[in-house]
Amino acid sequence: MHPHFRKIYQDPAYAGVLQIIEEWADGVLQRKGEARKFIKEFQSTFDSSMWELYLNRALIDLGCKVDYSKSVPDFCVTGPGGYRFNIEAVTSGKTSGAGPQNTFDKRDFKERGAVKLAGKLRDKQKLYRGSDGKKHPYASLSHVRNQPFVIAIAPFDSNFSLFQNNELINMVLFGLAPPVLEGPDRGRQDKISSLPSTGGAPVPMGIFTNESYKEISAVFFSTVGTFGKAVVESKVDSLVRATRYRRMHKDKIDQGSEMWQLGESHFELGPLRYLKTLRFDGGDAIGGSDITIQRSSYHHETHLDGLQVYFNPYAEVPFDRNFPWPAEVALNYWDVERGEHLQAHPDNALVSRQIFGLAPHLLLQLLAGNGFARLN
């Protein structure tokens, strides 16, 4: 059994998590063959099932209905106003037989993670096209043809996957290297056209900057649509470390506000409640991030917090830009003429989140790792 399944199955403290997951699953088991699949996969591989359950609940919160009579793709959706589209869900999992990760090389982690995400998107494109001899490609299905086709992908390939925010998916879809974080070139992002696979072959990056993936209308992405989302929604007593994007026009900031002072600042807001702010001058606005380390009773996030949507400007069937997205969903576009990533990210958008036990040594590690003075 997967360790997360063991927790919700055996640990009374996680009874509330089981209830949350059951709510997410509303309707899913109506799909043909789904019950048998979940009996096996939810207990063993777990992550891919959790991602589908997360998406099922997310679609409800988006005001959508799912036609569970269709066995493929994963979600045949009717949105507000009768708008119809299809979603195929996928995760990038750990390599079979991979051992525990005791060391961390940031560059290697990012390159391997981006290559895995690209590979999974390629697999789903082949499924849509009918490549490799598939007899009934998605493109041939009457309920898929001439409708937007969305791939919903989440990274579970590494123990560090939940820390990656959107850097790797930006590499894959828009060909953007991670931004420079320090020095005079802060914020600069170089272009990257490919990364080497494990066998050395080049894997294309920037697949939404040309017509190579025109079958895909959009990508849904999140690093927080995980078991941790169910834990925080059920309010299991724990420590939560979360990072949120911050951006505010200067005319809306109170003069002398400590929370918006430039640079790095640390605040103890109360017992088991800490805040680290990173701020930089962005012309007419101040941008940056908030990192909170706090007891779960102080933490709040909606089910849609952390969901990011990427639109393909070269899609044969574009996703409707007038779809009524809730405020917490982060939207990403590619400006074809200028070759730029356009972000419509709301202030306070959730970027990443991790759950830890309440053990004192874990709190001290989190504080020390985020620049807080060591407590006596």
C-alpha positions as CSV (number, residue, x, y, z in Angstrom):
1,M,0.0,0.0,0.0
2,H,1.1,3.5,-0.7
3,P,2.0,5.3,2.6
4,H,-0.6,8.0,2.0
5,F,-3.3,5.4,1.5
6,R,-2.1,3.7,4.8
7,K,-2.6,7.0,6.6
8,I,-6.2,7.6,5.5
9,Y,-7.0,3.9,5.9
10,Q,-5.4,3.2,9.3
11,D,-4.8,6.5,11.1
12,P,-7.8,7.9,13.0
13,A,-6.3,11.4,12.8
14,Y,-6.8,11.3,9.0
15,A,-10.5,10.4,9.1
16,G,-11.4,13.9,7.9
17,V,-9.0,13.5,5.0
18,L,-10.9,10.4,3.9
19,Q,-14.2,12.3,4.0
20,I,-12.7,15.1,1.8
21,I,-11.4,12.6,-0.7
22,E,-14.8,11.0,-0.9
23,E,-16.3,14.4,-1.7
24,W,-13.8,15.0,-4.4
25,A,-14.8,11.6,-5.9
26,D,-18.4,12.4,-6.4
27,G,-19.5,10.9,-9.8
28,V,-16.1,9.5,-10.8
29,L,-16.9,5.9,-10.2
30,Q,-19.8,6.1,-12.6
31,R,-17.4,5.9,-15.4
32,K,-17.1,2.4,-16.9
33,G,-14.3,0.4,-15.4
34,E,-13.3,3.2,-13.0
35,A,-14.2,1.4,-9.8
36,R,-11.9,-1.5,-10.5
37,K,-9.1,0.8,-11.5
38,F,-9.3,2.9,-8.3
39,I,-9.5,-0.2,-6.1
40,K,-6.0,-1.1,-7.4
41,E,-4.3,2.2,-8.3
42,F,-5.5,4.3,-5.4
43,Q,-4.0,1.8,-2.9
44,S,-0.8,1.4,-4.8
45,T,0.4,4.2,-7.1
46,F,-2.0,6.7,-5.4
47,D,-0.7,9.9,-7.0
48,S,-2.3,9.6,-10.4
49,S,-5.7,8.7,-8.8
50,M,-5.4,11.7,-6.4
51,W,-4.8,14.0,-9.4
52,E,-7.9,12.8,-11.1
53,L,-10.0,13.2,-7.9
54,Y,-8.6,16.7,-7.4
55,L,-9.5,17.6,-11.0
56,N,-13.0,16.2,-10.6
57,R,-13.6,18.5,-7.6
58,A,-12.0,21.4,-9.4
59,L,-14.4,21.1,-12.3
60,I,-17.3,21.2,-9.9
61,D,-15.9,24.4,-8.4
62,L,-15.4,25.8,-11.9
63,G,-19.2,25.4,-12.5
64,C,-18.7,22.5,-14.9
65,K,-20.5,19.2,-15.3
66,V,-18.8,15.9,-16.4
67,D,-20.3,13.3,-18.7
68,Y,-19.2,10.1,-16.9
69,S,-20.9,7.9,-19.6
70,K,-17.9,8.6,-21.8
71,S,-14.9,6.4,-20.9
72,V,-12.3,8.5,-22.7
73,P,-10.9,11.1,-22.4
74,D,-10.8,11.3,-18.6
75,F,-13.2,14.3,-18.4
76,C,-15.8,15.2,-21.0
77,V,-16.9,18.6,-19.7
78,T,-19.7,21.0,-20.1
79,G,-18.9,24.4,-18.6
80,P,-20.9,27.5,-17.9
81,G,-23.1,28.6,-20.9
82,G,-22.9,25.1,-22.4
83,Y,-19.2,25.4,-23.3
84,R,-17.8,22.0,-24.0
85,F,-14.2,20.7,-23.8
86,N,-12.3,17.5,-23.0
87,I,-9.5,16.9,-20.5
88,E,-7.0,14.1,-20.4
89,A,-5.2,13.8,-17.0
90,V,-1.6,12.6,-16.6
91,T,1.2,12.7,-14.0
92,S,4.9,12.5,-14.3
93,G,5.8,9.7,-11.9
94,K,9.0,8.4,-10.4
95,T,11.1,6.2,-12.5
96,S,10.4,2.5,-11.9
97,G,12.9,1.0,-9.5
98,A,14.3,4.4,-8.4
99,G,15.7,4.4,-5.0
100,P,15.4,7.0,-2.3
101,Q,16.8,10.5,-3.0
102,N,19.4,11.6,-0.5
103,T,21.1,14.2,-2.5
104,F,19.8,17.1,-4.5
105,D,21.3,18.8,-7.6
106,K,19.1,21.7,-8.6
107,R,20.1,21.8,-12.2
108,D,19.7,18.1,-12.7
109,F,16.4,18.1,-10.9
110,K,15.0,20.8,-13.1
111,E,16.3,19.3,-16.4
112,R,15.1,15.8,-15.6
113,G,11.7,17.1,-14.4
114,A,11.1,19.2,-17.5
115,V,12.1,16.3,-19.8
116,K,9.6,14.1,-18.0
117,L,6.8,16.6,-18.3
118,A,7.5,17.0,-22.0
119,G,7.5,13.3,-22.5
120,K,4.1,12.9,-20.8
121,L,2.6,15.7,-23.0
122,R,4.1,14.0,-26.1
123,D,2.5,10.7,-25.1
124,K,-0.9,12.3,-24.8
125,Q,-0.5,14.1,-28.1
126,K,0.2,10.7,-29.7
127,L,-3.0,9.4,-28.0
128,Y,-5.0,12.2,-29.6
129,R,-3.4,11.8,-33.0
130,G,-3.5,8.0,-33.1
131,S,0.2,7.6,-33.5
132,D,1.9,4.2,-32.9
133,G,-1.0,2.3,-34.5
134,K,-3.7,3.3,-32.0
135,K,-7.0,2.2,-33.7
136,H,-9.3,4.7,-32.1
137,P,-7.5,8.0,-31.5
138,Y,-9.2,10.7,-29.5
139,A,-9.4,12.9,-32.6
140,S,-11.7,10.4,-34.2
141,L,-14.3,10.4,-31.4
142,S,-17.4,12.5,-32.1
143,H,-17.5,14.0,-28.6
144,V,-13.8,15.1,-28.9
145,R,-13.6,16.2,-32.5
146,N,-13.7,20.0,-33.1
147,Q,-13.8,20.7,-29.3
148,P,-10.9,22.1,-27.2
149,F,-8.6,19.3,-26.0
150,V,-6.9,20.0,-22.6
151,I,-4.1,18.1,-20.9
152,A,-4.1,18.3,-17.1
153,I,-0.6,17.4,-15.8
154,A,1.0,17.3,-12.4
155,P,4.6,16.4,-11.4
156,F,5.1,13.5,-8.9
157,D,8.5,12.4,-10.4
158,S,10.6,13.4,-7.4
159,N,10.4,14.0,-3.7
160,F,11.2,17.6,-4.5
161,S,8.5,18.0,-7.2
162,L,6.2,20.0,-4.9
163,F,8.9,22.8,-4.6
164,Q,9.2,23.5,-8.3
165,N,6.4,26.1,-8.7
166,N,5.9,26.8,-12.4
167,E,9.5,27.0,-13.6
168,L,9.6,23.6,-15.3
169,I,6.3,23.8,-17.1
170,N,7.4,27.3,-18.3
171,M,10.5,25.6,-19.8
172,V,8.4,23.0,-21.5
173,L,5.6,25.1,-22.9
174,F,7.3,28.5,-23.4
175,G,11.0,27.6,-23.7
176,L,11.9,29.9,-20.7
177,A,14.8,29.1,-18.5
178,P,14.4,29.7,-14.8
179,P,14.7,33.4,-13.9
180,V,17.8,35.0,-12.5
181,L,17.1,35.6,-8.9
182,E,19.9,37.9,-7.8
183,G,22.2,40.6,-9.1
184,P,21.7,43.2,-11.8
185,D,20.1,40.7,-14.2
186,R,17.4,39.8,-11.6
187,G,14.2,38.6,-13.4
188,R,15.9,37.9,-16.7
189,Q,14.8,34.7,-18.4
190,D,16.9,33.2,-21.2
191,K,15.3,31.1,-24.0
192,I,15.9,27.4,-24.1
193,S,15.1,25.3,-27.2
194,S,15.8,21.8,-26.0
195,L,17.1,19.6,-23.1
196,P,18.9,16.3,-23.4
197,S,17.0,13.1,-22.6
198,T,18.6,10.4,-20.5
199,G,19.9,8.8,-23.7
200,G,21.3,12.2,-24.9
201,A,18.7,12.9,-27.6
202,P,17.4,16.5,-27.6
203,V,13.9,17.0,-26.2
204,P,12.2,20.1,-27.6
205,M,11.2,22.9,-25.2
206,G,8.8,25.7,-25.9
207,I,6.2,23.6,-27.5
208,F,3.5,26.3,-27.3
209,T,5.7,28.8,-29.2
210,N,5.1,27.0,-32.5
211,E,2.6,24.7,-34.2
212,S,4.1,21.4,-33.1
213,Y,1.4,20.8,-30.5
214,K,-1.5,22.4,-32.2
215,E,-3.8,19.6,-31.1
216,I,-3.6,20.8,-27.5
217,S,-5.8,23.8,-26.7
218,A,-4.5,24.3,-23.2
219,V,-2.6,22.8,-20.3
220,F,-3.9,22.7,-16.7
221,F,-1.0,22.5,-14.2
222,S,-0.6,22.4,-10.4
223,T,1.9,21.3,-7.8
224,V,-0.6,21.5,-5.0
225,G,-3.5,19.3,-6.3
226,T,-2.2,16.6,-4.1
227,F,-2.7,14.6,-0.9
228,G,-1.6,17.8,0.9
229,K,-4.6,19.6,-0.5
230,A,-6.9,17.1,1.1
231,V,-5.0,17.4,4.4
232,V,-5.3,21.2,4.6
233,E,-8.9,21.1,3.5
234,S,-9.6,18.6,6.4
235,K,-7.6,20.7,8.9
236,V,-5.4,17.9,10.2
237,D,-3.2,19.5,12.8
238,S,0.2,20.0,11.1
239,L,2.8,22.5,10.0
240,V,2.2,24.1,6.6
241,R,4.9,25.9,4.5
242,A,3.3,27.8,1.6
243,T,4.6,30.3,-1.0
244,R,2.4,32.9,-2.6
245,Y,3.0,35.3,-5.4
246,R,2.6,38.9,-4.4
247,R,2.3,42.0,-6.6
248,M,0.7,45.4,-5.7
249,H,0.6,48.8,-7.4
250,K,2.5,51.3,-5.3
251,D,-0.5,53.7,-5.0
252,K,-2.4,50.9,-3.1
253,I,0.4,50.4,-0.5
254,D,0.4,52.3,2.7
255,Q,3.5,54.5,3.1
256,G,6.0,52.8,5.4
257,S,4.3,49.4,5.3
258,E,6.6,46.9,6.8
259,M,5.0,44.1,4.8
260,W,6.0,45.8,1.5
261,Q,9.5,47.0,2.3
262,L,12.0,46.1,-0.4
263,G,14.3,43.1,0.2
264,E,13.9,40.2,2.5
265,S,12.1,40.5,5.8
266,H,11.0,38.1,8.6
267,F,8.1,38.4,10.9
268,E,6.8,36.3,13.8
269,L,3.1,36.9,13.7
270,G,2.2,34.7,16.7
271,P,2.8,31.2,18.2
272,L,3.6,28.8,15.3
273,R,3.0,31.5,12.7
274,Y,5.9,32.9,10.7
275,L,6.1,35.1,7.6
276,K,9.0,35.7,5.2
277,T,8.6,38.4,2.6
278,L,10.6,39.0,-0.6
279,R,10.0,42.3,-2.3
280,F,11.5,44.0,-5.4
281,D,10.8,47.2,-7.2
282,G,8.8,46.6,-10.4
283,G,8.3,50.2,-11.6
284,D,4.7,51.1,-10.9
285,A,4.3,48.1,-8.6
286,I,6.2,46.1,-6.0
287,G,6.4,42.3,-6.6
288,G,7.8,39.3,-4.9
289,S,6.5,36.5,-2.7
290,D,5.3,35.5,0.8
291,I,6.5,32.4,2.5
292,T,4.5,31.3,5.5
293,I,5.4,28.6,8.0
294,Q,2.5,28.1,10.3
295,R,0.1,25.8,12.0
296,S,-2.6,24.4,9.8
297,S,-5.3,26.2,11.8
298,Y,-3.9,29.5,10.4
299,H,-3.6,28.3,6.8
300,H,-6.4,28.6,4.3
301,E,-6.6,27.8,0.6
302,T,-9.4,27.1,-1.7
303,H,-9.6,24.0,-3.8
304,L,-8.7,26.0,-6.9
305,D,-5.7,27.8,-5.3
306,G,-2.5,26.8,-7.1
307,L,-4.2,25.9,-10.4
308,Q,-2.5,27.3,-13.4
309,V,-3.8,27.4,-17.0
310,Y,-1.6,27.7,-20.1
311,F,-3.2,28.6,-23.4
312,N,-1.7,27.5,-26.7
313,P,-1.8,30.4,-29.2
314,Y,-1.3,27.9,-32.1
315,A,-4.2,25.6,-31.1
316,E,-6.4,24.3,-33.9
317,V,-9.3,24.7,-31.5
318,P,-8.4,27.5,-29.0
319,F,-9.7,27.5,-25.5
320,D,-12.3,30.3,-25.0
321,R,-10.5,33.2,-23.4
322,N,-13.8,34.4,-22.0
323,F,-14.2,31.4,-19.8
324,P,-15.3,32.6,-16.3
325,W,-12.2,31.7,-14.3
326,P,-12.4,32.3,-10.5
327,A,-10.0,34.9,-9.1
328,E,-7.5,32.5,-7.6
329,V,-6.7,30.7,-10.9
330,A,-3.5,31.9,-12.5
331,L,-3.6,32.3,-16.3
332,N,-0.7,32.2,-18.7
333,Y,-0.5,33.3,-22.3
334,W,2.2,33.5,-25.0
335,D,2.5,36.7,-27.0
336,V,3.4,35.4,-30.4
337,E,4.5,38.8,-31.9
338,R,6.7,39.8,-29.0
339,G,7.8,36.3,-28.0
340,E,6.9,36.9,-24.3
341,H,5.2,35.1,-21.5
342,L,2.1,37.1,-20.3
343,Q,1.1,36.3,-16.8
344,A,-2.4,37.0,-15.4
345,H,-1.6,35.9,-11.9
346,P,-3.7,37.3,-9.0
347,D,-2.0,38.8,-6.0
348,N,-1.6,36.2,-3.3
349,A,-1.9,33.3,-5.8
350,L,-0.7,30.0,-4.3
351,V,2.6,28.9,-5.8
352,S,3.6,25.9,-3.7
353,R,2.7,24.2,-0.4
354,Q,4.1,21.4,1.7
355,I,2.8,19.6,4.8
356,F,5.0,18.7,7.8
357,G,4.4,17.1,11.2
358,L,4.3,19.3,14.4
359,A,7.6,18.0,15.7
360,P,9.8,20.8,17.1
361,H,12.9,19.7,15.1
362,L,10.9,20.1,11.8
363,L,9.9,23.6,12.8
364,L,13.5,24.5,13.6
365,Q,14.6,23.1,10.2
366,L,12.0,25.0,8.4
367,L,12.8,28.3,10.2
368,A,16.6,27.9,9.7
369,G,16.1,27.0,6.0
370,N,14.1,30.2,5.4
371,G,16.5,32.6,7.1
372,F,14.8,33.0,10.5
373,A,17.0,33.4,13.6
374,R,17.4,30.1,15.4
375,L,15.2,29.9,18.4
376,N,16.7,29.2,21.9
